Amino acid sequence: MKIAFIGLGAMGRAMATNLVRNGHDVSAWTRSGRTLAGVTTLEIPDKAFEGDVVLTILSDDTAVRSVIVDPDLLSRAKSGVIHVMMSTISVAFSRELTALHNQAGVAFVASPVLGRPDVAADGALQILTGGDPTHLARLVPVFEVLSKRIWPMGDKPWGAHAAKIACNMMITMAIEAMAEAVVLTEANGVAREVFFDLILNTLFGSRSYQVYSKNITNRVYEPGFRAALGLKDLRLATEAGAATGRELPMLAAIFGQMGEAIDAGHGEKDWSIVAAQTLGEADKNS
């Protein structure tokens, strides 16, 4: 398939490399002008919409709006192209994009992912999908290269984005839970590596606990996933929660804690730096 990327950060580079390796014709436009072996560089983002599939992986709503919506790229898209929004964007913006694509007659689906760049490099991402099943069926050859499993989240793109935001919210809650557990156990003579050995082999053995317990044990918080982006995702969760009219007290607490870590100058650290904030060790990671 003829696949174009809009955005080529660490995740995008790993995905593009896998697609090239599996015989797809891959091109990319990036704001930074970054290039990648085997990937054709596009001079303007409009060119991305001349192929079969466009995979957009930009940082946030503002970036997507400035690159795609404000220049009205959809009005110039080739008939039959599928636009796949892999960015983690707000539920409200996902709804807006769905309406804009419908008006322009351009197929639009969501496919945010779970996994860090090393997982993407292995083609083992977990892909959350939302959109018309007919469009998603055409994307299976692409998703199978990139993922370990595809998780359908319904026929509305914004459902997949809500699920991704909820997943990231839960990861930060897990990080905070581990930090608070260490406060209790270390104060009573239990080393954090001993406690985490117990937790990982009994109650919580998931990848999030495995990865971030190691950061907390080693007191090393290099990205990873930057805390500034983690705070952005918690803000998206807060906005989505407010739209439901329900209170989410755990979200409010971790949003505040992550904000404090960033205010202390740790926005470029891994988002697990929030644990160091709770443990009183953040200053040692300056």
Beta strands, then each sheet from edge to edge (+ up, - down):
strand 1: 2-6
strand 2: 25-29
strand 3: 40-41
strand 4: 53-56
strand 5: 82-85
strand 6: 107-110
strand 7: 113-114
strand 8: 125-129
strand 9: 147-152
sheet 1: 3+ 2+ 1+ 4+ 5+ 6+
sheet 2: 7+ 8- 9-
end
